[in-house]
Amino acid sequence: MSLPSDLTSAREACDRHDWQAAYDAALAVAPGDDVEAAERLDLLADAAWWLGRLEDCIEHREAAYRTFDDAGDCRRAGMCAVWLYEHFCFKARPVIAGGWLRRARRALQGDEECVEYGALILREAEVAHGSGELDRAMALAAEGIELGRRLRSADLEAEALQAMGRVLIERGEAAEGLAHLDEAMLFAVEGRLRSYSTGKVYCSLIGACKELGDLRRAAEWTEATSRWAESHPFAIFPGICRVHRAIALDASGALLDAEREASQACVELISINVPNAAAAFAEVGDIRRRLGDLERADEAFARAEELAGQPCAGLALLRLAQGRITQAREIIGRCHDEAALPLARTRVLPLFAQIAIADGDIDAAVAAVVELEDIATTFGIAMLLASARATRGRLELALGDAAAARVALQDALARWQELDVPYEVATTRTLLGQSYRESGDDSAAASSFAAAEALFDQIGARLDASQTRGLTGRRGLPAGLTEREAEVLRLIAAGSTNKDIAAALFLSEKTVSRHLSNIFTKLGVSSRSAATAFAFEHQLVTGRG
């Protein structure tokens, strides 16, 4: 049956990603018979989803489901139920989502040679994966791939390939898993996928790169994702992509840029995807902790906990930084107990060991390190191996074996440098400095501490820079200023223009402008006069004439 002309216009608007036009066109159509009314409601739901109006989307989709079901159209009713499973997952309502998935199974049972059934089994594969039933998840994903190829459905095949890729990675077959994800990505870059499948495959691949520590690969695909997301300005995916970009920027040491991206993601996701909004707030909290902004980090973590219903592991490190070790131990203990799958545990175990050491529970730290090393060896992933060696070095320091600590930390340092992650490099250099000092090599210790401090200063990790200075007993510059920034500030206080400063320090004016922006951010000021007052107040310059 052909669609009425107005619904055809709405569908055409969807095809060109003009979601508001699609919504308006479908809304203007008077409901016809049952099938036409259901098609109209389904179109309204699609457009509302892409516009970020999740409540409207759910209302229209539920009405479409009822209308298709009443008309005896089980296939399309089943597809509506699959979508409602997705929608309620976005709202962090897993019980309701599960109910809709069971309805979809009932509607599509016996009608297994269709893309709607394929969509169902892929969601069931996701549920099995999440609960640790990896063999069942693999079987369902394989069934989805075969069905997608038989039906010549690029969307179904691509989504099934990414589902299998993620399960393979969870089983420790990272190379094969990424190969499946790469194959799924080919459909996307060729333009053969619908918008939703494109976004799902992109985000899944970037998420996998993040888990595996493949930061270069993540940066490349993040750029591709960003370009795609620009054509979907009202969609859910730009917000999710911002979270991934923030994580990549954080890893590269661009903390201020990372904080801006993650904060914007919070705004974009808060009303349409609760789990990812919680992840965005948690990322903001962790970045602010590294920046030394502990009060605002606390605010972000509180928002994440409100959305997720439980505290995240990053909050434990904030509590440790605040000297609240008992609370840090309680939080990380809960995260440790709840993490079931191996990759999820690798994100918790290094933090658990660090906090257990701070709390004096060496036995718990030893168990965590051994487990982390076992998982890292099984997966053979560079990031996990680096993390395991660094955590082993931290433990050996606590055990008083400076020589063993030094060997582990030197290995970890080389691995982190290869991965090009400055925060981890600086952290490991700090620990390595402690191992040198414990061995009586004061010269090597001073060199390692100085390198760590310079790197922390460079990326703006003020809290860590201050703590490293505490280990050396030196008085640091105020507000986390680097030596170069202090030079620029002294010249500002002397009345120099950006051009004058560039000439005096042999820098470009663009570089001077960037230093000035960083100085204003660190000092919490917005004018040269206020920065000058800060310089005199903190004795960075003397005299006023």
Secondary structure as a PSIPRED ss2 file (coil, helix, strand):
# PSIPRED VFORMAT (PSIPRED V4.0)

   1 M C   1.000  0.000  0.000
   2 S C   1.000  0.000  0.000
   3 L C   1.000  0.000  0.000
   4 P C   1.000  0.000  0.000
   5 S H   0.000  1.000  0.000
   6 D H   0.000  1.000  0.000
   7 L H   0.000  1.000  0.000
   8 T H   0.000  1.000  0.000
   9 S H   0.000  1.000  0.000
  10 A H   0.000  1.000  0.000
  11 R H   0.000  1.000  0.000
  12 E H   0.000  1.000  0.000
  13 A H   0.000  1.000  0.000
  14 C H   0.000  1.000  0.000
  15 D H   0.000  1.000  0.000
  16 R C   1.000  0.000  0.000
  17 H C   1.000  0.000  0.000
  18 D C   1.000  0.000  0.000
  19 W H   0.000  1.000  0.000
  20 Q H   0.000  1.000  0.000
  21 A H   0.000  1.000  0.000
  22 A H   0.000  1.000  0.000
  23 Y H   0.000  1.000  0.000
  24 D H   0.000  1.000  0.000
  25 A H   0.000  1.000  0.000
  26 A H   0.000  1.000  0.000
  27 L H   0.000  1.000  0.000
  28 A H   0.000  1.000  0.000
  29 V C   1.000  0.000  0.000
  30 A C   1.000  0.000  0.000
  31 P C   1.000  0.000  0.000
  32 G C   1.000  0.000  0.000
  33 D C   1.000  0.000  0.000
  34 D H   0.000  1.000  0.000
  35 V H   0.000  1.000  0.000
  36 E H   0.000  1.000  0.000
  37 A H   0.000  1.000  0.000
  38 A H   0.000  1.000  0.000
  39 E H   0.000  1.000  0.000
  40 R H   0.000  1.000  0.000
  41 L H   0.000  1.000  0.000
  42 D H   0.000  1.000  0.000
  43 L H   0.000  1.000  0.000
  44 L H   0.000  1.000  0.000
  45 A H   0.000  1.000  0.000
  46 D H   0.000  1.000  0.000
  47 A H   0.000  1.000  0.000
  48 A H   0.000  1.000  0.000
  49 W H   0.000  1.000  0.000
  50 W H   0.000  1.000  0.000
  51 L C   1.000  0.000  0.000
  52 G C   1.000  0.000  0.000
  53 R C   1.000  0.000  0.000
  54 L H   0.000  1.000  0.000
  55 E H   0.000  1.000  0.000
  56 D H   0.000  1.000  0.000
  57 C H   0.000  1.000  0.000
  58 I H   0.000  1.000  0.000
  59 E H   0.000  1.000  0.000
  60 H H   0.000  1.000  0.000
  61 R H   0.000  1.000  0.000
  62 E H   0.000  1.000  0.000
  63 A H   0.000  1.000  0.000
  64 A H   0.000  1.000  0.000
  65 Y H   0.000  1.000  0.000
  66 R H   0.000  1.000  0.000
  67 T H   0.000  1.000  0.000
  68 F H   0.000  1.000  0.000
  69 D H   0.000  1.000  0.000
  70 D H   0.000  1.000  0.000
  71 A C   1.000  0.000  0.000
  72 G C   1.000  0.000  0.000
  73 D C   1.000  0.000  0.000
  74 C H   0.000  1.000  0.000
  75 R H   0.000  1.000  0.000
  76 R H   0.000  1.000  0.000
  77 A H   0.000  1.000  0.000
  78 G H   0.000  1.000  0.000
  79 M H   0.000  1.000  0.000
  80 C H   0.000  1.000  0.000
  81 A H   0.000  1.000  0.000
  82 V H   0.000  1.000  0.000
  83 W H   0.000  1.000  0.000
  84 L H   0.000  1.000  0.000
  85 Y H   0.000  1.000  0.000
  86 E H   0.000  1.000  0.000
  87 H H   0.000  1.000  0.000
  88 F H   0.000  1.000  0.000
  89 C H   0.000  1.000  0.000
  90 F H   0.000  1.000  0.000
  91 K C   1.000  0.000  0.000
  92 A C   1.000  0.000  0.000
  93 R C   1.000  0.000  0.000
  94 P H   0.000  1.000  0.000
  95 V H   0.000  1.000  0.000
  96 I H   0.000  1.000  0.000
  97 A H   0.000  1.000  0.000
  98 G H   0.000  1.000  0.000
  99 G H   0.000  1.000  0.000
 100 W H   0.000  1.000  0.000
 101 L H   0.000  1.000  0.000
 102 R H   0.000  1.000  0.000
 103 R H   0.000  1.000  0.000
 104 A H   0.000  1.000  0.000
 105 R H   0.000  1.000  0.000
 106 R H   0.000  1.000  0.000
 107 A H   0.000  1.000  0.000
 108 L H   0.000  1.000  0.000
 109 Q C   1.000  0.000  0.000
 110 G C   1.000  0.000  0.000
 111 D C   1.000  0.000  0.000
 112 E C   1.000  0.000  0.000
 113 E C   1.000  0.000  0.000
 114 C C   1.000  0.000  0.000
 115 V H   0.000  1.000  0.000
 116 E H   0.000  1.000  0.000
 117 Y H   0.000  1.000  0.000
 118 G H   0.000  1.000  0.000
 119 A H   0.000  1.000  0.000
 120 L H   0.000  1.000  0.000
 121 I H   0.000  1.000  0.000
 122 L H   0.000  1.000  0.000
 123 R H   0.000  1.000  0.000
 124 E H   0.000  1.000  0.000
 125 A H   0.000  1.000  0.000
 126 E H   0.000  1.000  0.000
 127 V H   0.000  1.000  0.000
 128 A H   0.000  1.000  0.000
 129 H H   0.000  1.000  0.000
 130 G H   0.000  1.000  0.000
 131 S C   1.000  0.000  0.000
 132 G C   1.000  0.000  0.000
 133 E C   1.000  0.000  0.000
 134 L H   0.000  1.000  0.000
 135 D H   0.000  1.000  0.000
 136 R H   0.000  1.000  0.000
 137 A H   0.000  1.000  0.000
 138 M H   0.000  1.000  0.000
 139 A H   0.000  1.000  0.000
 140 L H   0.000  1.000  0.000
 141 A H   0.000  1.000  0.000
 142 A H   0.000  1.000  0.000
 143 E H   0.000  1.000  0.000
 144 G H   0.000  1.000  0.000
 145 I H   0.000  1.000  0.000
 146 E H   0.000  1.000  0.000
 147 L H   0.000  1.000  0.000
 148 G H   0.000  1.000  0.000
 149 R H   0.000  1.000  0.000
 150 R H   0.000  1.000  0.000
 151 L H   0.000  1.000  0.000
 152 R C   1.000  0.000  0.000
 153 S C   1.000  0.000  0.000
 154 A H   0.000  1.000  0.000
 155 D H   0.000  1.000  0.000
 156 L H   0.000  1.000  0.000
 157 E H   0.000  1.000  0.000
 158 A H   0.000  1.000  0.000
 159 E H   0.000  1.000  0.000
 160 A H   0.000  1.000  0.000
 161 L H   0.000  1.000  0.000
 162 Q H   0.000  1.000  0.000
 163 A H   0.000  1.000  0.000
 164 M H   0.000  1.000  0.000
 165 G H   0.000  1.000  0.000
 166 R H   0.000  1.000  0.000
 167 V H   0.000  1.000  0.000
 168 L H   0.000  1.000  0.000
 169 I H   0.000  1.000  0.000
 170 E H   0.000  1.000  0.000
 171 R C   1.000  0.000  0.000
 172 G C   1.000  0.000  0.000
 173 E C   1.000  0.000  0.000
 174 A H   0.000  1.000  0.000
 175 A H   0.000  1.000  0.000
 176 E H   0.000  1.000  0.000
 177 G H   0.000  1.000  0.000
 178 L H   0.000  1.000  0.000
 179 A H   0.000  1.000  0.000
 180 H H   0.000  1.000  0.000
 181 L H   0.000  1.000  0.000
 182 D H   0.000  1.000  0.000
 183 E H   0.000  1.000  0.000
 184 A H   0.000  1.000  0.000
 185 M H   0.000  1.000  0.000
 186 L H   0.000  1.000  0.000
 187 F H   0.000  1.000  0.000
 188 A H   0.000  1.000  0.000
 189 V H   0.000  1.000  0.000
 190 E C   1.000  0.000  0.000
 191 G C   1.000  0.000  0.000
 192 R C   1.000  0.000  0.000
 193 L C   1.000  0.000  0.000
 194 R C   1.000  0.000  0.000
 195 S H   0.000  1.000  0.000
 196 Y H   0.000  1.000  0.000
 197 S H   0.000  1.000  0.000
 198 T H   0.000  1.000  0.000
 199 G H   0.000  1.000  0.000
 200 K H   0.000  1.000  0.000
 201 V H   0.000  1.000  0.000
 202 Y H   0.000  1.000  0.000
 203 C H   0.000  1.000  0.000
 204 S H   0.000  1.000  0.000
 205 L H   0.000  1.000  0.000
 206 I H   0.000  1.000  0.000
 207 G H   0.000  1.000  0.000
 208 A H   0.000  1.000  0.000
 209 C H   0.000  1.000  0.000
 210 K H   0.000  1.000  0.000
 211 E H   0.000  1.000  0.000
 212 L H   0.000  1.000  0.000
 213 G C   1.000  0.000  0.000
 214 D C   1.000  0.000  0.000
 215 L H   0.000  1.000  0.000
 216 R H   0.000  1.000  0.000
 217 R H   0.000  1.000  0.000
 218 A H   0.000  1.000  0.000
 219 A H   0.000  1.000  0.000
 220 E H   0.000  1.000  0.000
 221 W H   0.000  1.000  0.000
 222 T H   0.000  1.000  0.000
 223 E H   0.000  1.000  0.000
 224 A H   0.000  1.000  0.000
 225 T H   0.000  1.000  0.000
 226 S H   0.000  1.000  0.000
 227 R H   0.000  1.000  0.000
 228 W H   0.000  1.000  0.000
 229 A H   0.000  1.000  0.000
 230 E C   1.000  0.000  0.000
 231 S C   1.000  0.000  0.000
 232 H C   1.000  0.000  0.000
 233 P C   1.000  0.000  0.000
 234 F C   1.000  0.000  0.000
 235 A C   1.000  0.000  0.000
 236 I H   0.000  1.000  0.000
 237 F H   0.000  1.000  0.000
 238 P H   0.000  1.000  0.000
 239 G H   0.000  1.000  0.000
 240 I H   0.000  1.000  0.000
 241 C H   0.000  1.000  0.000
 242 R H   0.000  1.000  0.000
 243 V H   0.000  1.000  0.000
 244 H H   0.000  1.000  0.000
 245 R H   0.000  1.000  0.000
 246 A H   0.000  1.000  0.000
 247 I H   0.000  1.000  0.000
 248 A H   0.000  1.000  0.000
 249 L H   0.000  1.000  0.000
 250 D H   0.000  1.000  0.000
 251 A H   0.000  1.000  0.000
 252 S H   0.000  1.000  0.000
 253 G C   1.000  0.000  0.000
 254 A C   1.000  0.000  0.000
 255 L H   0.000  1.000  0.000
 256 L H   0.000  1.000  0.000
 257 D H   0.000  1.000  0.000
 258 A H   0.000  1.000  0.000
 259 E H   0.000  1.000  0.000
 260 R H   0.000  1.000  0.000
 261 E H   0.000  1.000  0.000
 262 A H   0.000  1.000  0.000
 263 S H   0.000  1.000  0.000
 264 Q H   0.000  1.000  0.000
 265 A H   0.000  1.000  0.000
 266 C H   0.000  1.000  0.000
 267 V H   0.000  1.000  0.000
 268 E H   0.000  1.000  0.000
 269 L H   0.000  1.000  0.000
 270 I C   1.000  0.000  0.000
 271 S C   1.000  0.000  0.000
 272 I C   1.000  0.000  0.000
 273 N C   1.000  0.000  0.000
 274 V H   0.000  1.000  0.000
 275 P H   0.000  1.000  0.000
 276 N H   0.000  1.000  0.000
 277 A H   0.000  1.000  0.000
 278 A H   0.000  1.000  0.000
 279 A H   0.000  1.000  0.000
 280 A H   0.000  1.000  0.000
 281 F H   0.000  1.000  0.000
 282 A H   0.000  1.000  0.000
 283 E H   0.000  1.000  0.000
 284 V H   0.000  1.000  0.000
 285 G H   0.000  1.000  0.000
 286 D H   0.000  1.000  0.000
 287 I H   0.000  1.000  0.000
 288 R H   0.000  1.000  0.000
 289 R H   0.000  1.000  0.000
 290 R H   0.000  1.000  0.000
 291 L H   0.000  1.000  0.000
 292 G C   1.000  0.000  0.000
 293 D C   1.000  0.000  0.000
 294 L H   0.000  1.000  0.000
 295 E H   0.000  1.000  0.000
 296 R H   0.000  1.000  0.000
 297 A H   0.000  1.000  0.000
 298 D H   0.000  1.000  0.000
 299 E H   0.000  1.000  0.000
 300 A H   0.000  1.000  0.000
 301 F H   0.000  1.000  0.000
 302 A H   0.000  1.000  0.000
 303 R H   0.000  1.000  0.000
 304 A H   0.000  1.000  0.000
 305 E H   0.000  1.000  0.000
 306 E H   0.000  1.000  0.000
 307 L H   0.000  1.000  0.000
 308 A H   0.000  1.000  0.000
 309 G C   1.000  0.000  0.000
 310 Q C   1.000  0.000  0.000
 311 P C   1.000  0.000  0.000
 312 C C   1.000  0.000  0.000
 313 A H   0.000  1.000  0.000
 314 G H   0.000  1.000  0.000
 315 L H   0.000  1.000  0.000
 316 A H   0.000  1.000  0.000
 317 L H   0.000  1.000  0.000
 318 L H   0.000  1.000  0.000
 319 R H   0.000  1.000  0.000
 320 L H   0.000  1.000  0.000
 321 A H   0.000  1.000  0.000
 322 Q C   1.000  0.000  0.000
 323 G C   1.000  0.000  0.000
 324 R C   1.000  0.000  0.000
 325 I H   0.000  1.000  0.000
 326 T H   0.000  1.000  0.000
 327 Q H   0.000  1.000  0.000
 328 A H   0.000  1.000  0.000
 329 R H   0.000  1.000  0.000
 330 E H   0.000  1.000  0.000
 331 I H   0.000  1.000  0.000
 332 I H   0.000  1.000  0.000
 333 G H   0.000  1.000  0.000
 334 R H   0.000  1.000  0.000
 335 C H   0.000  1.000  0.000
 336 H H   0.000  1.000  0.000
 337 D H   0.000  1.000  0.000
 338 E H   0.000  1.000  0.000
 339 A C   1.000  0.000  0.000
 340 A C   1.000  0.000  0.000
 341 L C   1.000  0.000  0.000
 342 P H   0.000  1.000  0.000
 343 L H   0.000  1.000  0.000
 344 A H   0.000  1.000  0.000
 345 R H   0.000  1.000  0.000
 346 T H   0.000  1.000  0.000
 347 R H   0.000  1.000  0.000
 348 V H   0.000  1.000  0.000
 349 L H   0.000  1.000  0.000
 350 P H   0.000  1.000  0.000
 351 L H   0.000  1.000  0.000
 352 F H   0.000  1.000  0.000
 353 A H   0.000  1.000  0.000
 354 Q H   0.000  1.000  0.000
 355 I H   0.000  1.000  0.000
 356 A H   0.000  1.000  0.000
 357 I H   0.000  1.000  0.000
 358 A H   0.000  1.000  0.000
 359 D C   1.000  0.000  0.000
 360 G C   1.000  0.000  0.000
 361 D C   1.000  0.000  0.000
 362 I H   0.000  1.000  0.000
 363 D H   0.000  1.000  0.000
 364 A H   0.000  1.000  0.000
 365 A H   0.000  1.000  0.000
 366 V H   0.000  1.000  0.000
 367 A H   0.000  1.000  0.000
 368 A H   0.000  1.000  0.000
 369 V H   0.000  1.000  0.000
 370 V H   0.000  1.000  0.000
 371 E H   0.000  1.000  0.000
 372 L H   0.000  1.000  0.000
 373 E H   0.000  1.000  0.000
 374 D H   0.000  1.000  0.000
 375 I H   0.000  1.000  0.000
 376 A H   0.000  1.000  0.000
 377 T H   0.000  1.000  0.000
 378 T H   0.000  1.000  0.000
 379 F H   0.000  1.000  0.000
 380 G C   1.000  0.000  0.000
 381 I C   1.000  0.000  0.000
 382 A H   0.000  1.000  0.000
 383 M H   0.000  1.000  0.000
 384 L H   0.000  1.000  0.000
 385 L H   0.000  1.000  0.000
 386 A H   0.000  1.000  0.000
 387 S H   0.000  1.000  0.000
 388 A H   0.000  1.000  0.000
 389 R H   0.000  1.000  0.000
 390 A H   0.000  1.000  0.000
 391 T H   0.000  1.000  0.000
 392 R H   0.000  1.000  0.000
 393 G H   0.000  1.000  0.000
 394 R H   0.000  1.000  0.000
 395 L H   0.000  1.000  0.000
 396 E H   0.000  1.000  0.000
 397 L H   0.000  1.000  0.000
 398 A H   0.000  1.000  0.000
 399 L H   0.000  1.000  0.000
 400 G C   1.000  0.000  0.000
 401 D C   1.000  0.000  0.000
 402 A H   0.000  1.000  0.000
 403 A H   0.000  1.000  0.000
 404 A H   0.000  1.000  0.000
 405 A H   0.000  1.000  0.000
 406 R H   0.000  1.000  0.000
 407 V H   0.000  1.000  0.000
 408 A H   0.000  1.000  0.000
 409 L H   0.000  1.000  0.000
 410 Q H   0.000  1.000  0.000
 411 D H   0.000  1.000  0.000
 412 A H   0.000  1.000  0.000
 413 L H   0.000  1.000  0.000
 414 A H   0.000  1.000  0.000
 415 R H   0.000  1.000  0.000
 416 W H   0.000  1.000  0.000
 417 Q H   0.000  1.000  0.000
 418 E H   0.000  1.000  0.000
 419 L H   0.000  1.000  0.000
 420 D C   1.000  0.000  0.000
 421 V C   1.000  0.000  0.000
 422 P H   0.000  1.000  0.000
 423 Y H   0.000  1.000  0.000
 424 E H   0.000  1.000  0.000
 425 V H   0.000  1.000  0.000
 426 A H   0.000  1.000  0.000
 427 T H   0.000  1.000  0.000
 428 T H   0.000  1.000  0.000
 429 R H   0.000  1.000  0.000
 430 T H   0.000  1.000  0.000
 431 L H   0.000  1.000  0.000
 432 L H   0.000  1.000  0.000
 433 G H   0.000  1.000  0.000
 434 Q H   0.000  1.000  0.000
 435 S H   0.000  1.000  0.000
 436 Y H   0.000  1.000  0.000
 437 R H   0.000  1.000  0.000
 438 E H   0.000  1.000  0.000
 439 S C   1.000  0.000  0.000
 440 G C   1.000  0.000  0.000
 441 D C   1.000  0.000  0.000
 442 D H   0.000  1.000  0.000
 443 S H   0.000  1.000  0.000
 444 A H   0.000  1.000  0.000
 445 A H   0.000  1.000  0.000
 446 A H   0.000  1.000  0.000
 447 S H   0.000  1.000  0.000
 448 S H   0.000  1.000  0.000
 449 F H   0.000  1.000  0.000
 450 A H   0.000  1.000  0.000
 451 A H   0.000  1.000  0.000
 452 A H   0.000  1.000  0.000
 453 E H   0.000  1.000  0.000
 454 A H   0.000  1.000  0.000
 455 L H   0.000  1.000  0.000
 456 F H   0.000  1.000  0.000
 457 D H   0.000  1.000  0.000
 458 Q H   0.000  1.000  0.000
 459 I H   0.000  1.000  0.000
 460 G C   1.000  0.000  0.000
 461 A C   1.000  0.000  0.000
 462 R H   0.000  1.000  0.000
 463 L H   0.000  1.000  0.000
 464 D H   0.000  1.000  0.000
 465 A H   0.000  1.000  0.000
 466 S H   0.000  1.000  0.000
 467 Q H   0.000  1.000  0.000
 468 T H   0.000  1.000  0.000
 469 R H   0.000  1.000  0.000
 470 G H   0.000  1.000  0.000
 471 L H   0.000  1.000  0.000
 472 T H   0.000  1.000  0.000
 473 G C   1.000  0.000  0.000
 474 R C   1.000  0.000  0.000
 475 R C   1.000  0.000  0.000
 476 G C   1.000  0.000  0.000
 477 L C   1.000  0.000  0.000
 478 P H   0.000  1.000  0.000
 479 A H   0.000  1.000  0.000
 480 G H   0.000  1.000  0.000
 481 L C   1.000  0.000  0.000
 482 T C   1.000  0.000  0.000
 483 E H   0.000  1.000  0.000
 484 R H   0.000  1.000  0.000
 485 E H   0.000  1.000  0.000
 486 A H   0.000  1.000  0.000
 487 E H   0.000  1.000  0.000
 488 V H   0.000  1.000  0.000
 489 L H   0.000  1.000  0.000
 490 R H   0.000  1.000  0.000
 491 L H   0.000  1.000  0.000
 492 I H   0.000  1.000  0.000
 493 A H   0.000  1.000  0.000
 494 A C   1.000  0.000  0.000
 495 G C   1.000  0.000  0.000
 496 S C   1.000  0.000  0.000
 497 T C   1.000  0.000  0.000
 498 N H   0.000  1.000  0.000
 499 K H   0.000  1.000  0.000
 500 D H   0.000  1.000  0.000
 501 I H   0.000  1.000  0.000
 502 A H   0.000  1.000  0.000
 503 A H   0.000  1.000  0.000
 504 A H   0.000  1.000  0.000
 505 L H   0.000  1.000  0.000
 506 F C   1.000  0.000  0.000
 507 L C   1.000  0.000  0.000
 508 S C   1.000  0.000  0.000
 509 E H   0.000  1.000  0.000
 510 K H   0.000  1.000  0.000
 511 T H   0.000  1.000  0.000
 512 V H   0.000  1.000  0.000
 513 S H   0.000  1.000  0.000
 514 R H   0.000  1.000  0.000
 515 H H   0.000  1.000  0.000
 516 L H   0.000  1.000  0.000
 517 S H   0.000  1.000  0.000
 518 N H   0.000  1.000  0.000
 519 I H   0.000  1.000  0.000
 520 F H   0.000  1.000  0.000
 521 T H   0.000  1.000  0.000
 522 K H   0.000  1.000  0.000
 523 L H   0.000  1.000  0.000
 524 G C   1.000  0.000  0.000
 525 V C   1.000  0.000  0.000
 526 S C   1.000  0.000  0.000
 527 S C   1.000  0.000  0.000
 528 R H   0.000  1.000  0.000
 529 S H   0.000  1.000  0.000
 530 A H   0.000  1.000  0.000
 531 A H   0.000  1.000  0.000
 532 T H   0.000  1.000  0.000
 533 A H   0.000  1.000  0.000
 534 F H   0.000  1.000  0.000
 535 A H   0.000  1.000  0.000
 536 F H   0.000  1.000  0.000
 537 E H   0.000  1.000  0.000
 538 H C   1.000  0.000  0.000
 539 Q C   1.000  0.000  0.000
 540 L C   1.000  0.000  0.000
 541 V C   1.000  0.000  0.000
 542 T C   1.000  0.000  0.000
 543 G C   1.000  0.000  0.000
 544 R C   1.000  0.000  0.000
 545 G C   1.000  0.000  0.000
